[in-house]
Amino acid sequence: MTTRFGYDLRENHLDGLRGWAAIFVLVSHLRPLLPENFKIPRIFFADGMLAVSIFFVLSGYVLSIGFYRNTSKRRVIDLAVRRYPRLAIPVLFSCLLTYALLNLNAFYNIEAAKITGNKDWLPVFFHFTTSITEVFRYSLYEIFIDPLATPSFNPVLWTMSFELAGSFIVLGILLLCGKNKYAQLTVPAIFLAVATIYESHFSGFAYGMIIAQLTAKSHSNWNKGRIVNTLLIVALTLALYVASKRELADNALLLPVCAAICVFCIHFCQVLRSFFSMKISTWLGALSFPIYLTHILVLFSISSWFIVKANEFNISPEITATSTILISVFCSTLVAIAFKPIESTAIKLSRKISKTILYARSSNPLEKVNDA
């Protein structure tokens, strides 16, 4: 995809990685719905927190790579204007879906929790009364400033405050640095150091910026050798292994590092790029945000309902667990496909808003913003 600024924004392998990361979040949230003797081990494809850290690294990369390739402040300002509506509109509709399901009494997560034995997560959500006004306030304001805003219309939305603030920090740093090469190197490094000291999720955005700089400055052929690609695959494997062995208390420090290594290796390894550029990967990438926003609603309604009914009919735990996994993945994908037009509309509308705000009064839109 070519932007109006004349350069390509899409990198298929990174879209593919984002798609698989969304699936990993889905699988990780499936674990509480399964019987104790049928738990999916917390390895990379069931590690939702690692996947979220990968999202943050990818955001830092995608938001900054265009600037490092072209040093265009115009695109930075354009991205800043577009960022909030691009996130908020899909978030709003996911919460409206929650509101509809609440009013239809379609959530069965509390009943399912009694069957599966999960007491600390599954039964916590979706047992409150609310109003449409509260839906709009939560979706458009509260969740973007407070990751623990209650009542929670969608448990995965805690990331939105980090996503929005992290995006603005990245874009602000790019505007601050401009064409100053020294500032481009030092300011992201300072951002990373501060975020790491405070054990913040923002460190993922900083790692993404650094990977973007390496991409913009790297020699095009350095990573085409068999030895280099083998080393990158080994590094990826080690990062996934370390992430799977971490203690929860170490998430804020260790996960961004592991996530950055994953993104770096997949980005620069030709073999891994090929896999994540396959049609199935890029198709999942196109659905990644809809999957992320809606899968919890599927799990707590359709999947939980199935668990309740399977228990009523005395279906064996093994068959119930296997069927729950298949139903959850299928229905989450189906709902995400139906939700995709909402995201597409949000993207188009955010571009129109940016164009209206920044360029409407100029006969030559690209001259409206100073690129110095």
Helices and strands as residue ranges (DSSP letters): H 12-30, G 31-33, G 36-38, G 44-46, H 48-70, H 73-103, H 109-116, G 122-124, H 132-137, I 138-142, H 143-145, G 155-158, H 159-177, H 181-197, H 202-217, H 226-245, G 248-250, H 251-268, H 270-276, H 279-286, H 288-298, I 299-303, H 304-312, H 317-359, G 365-367
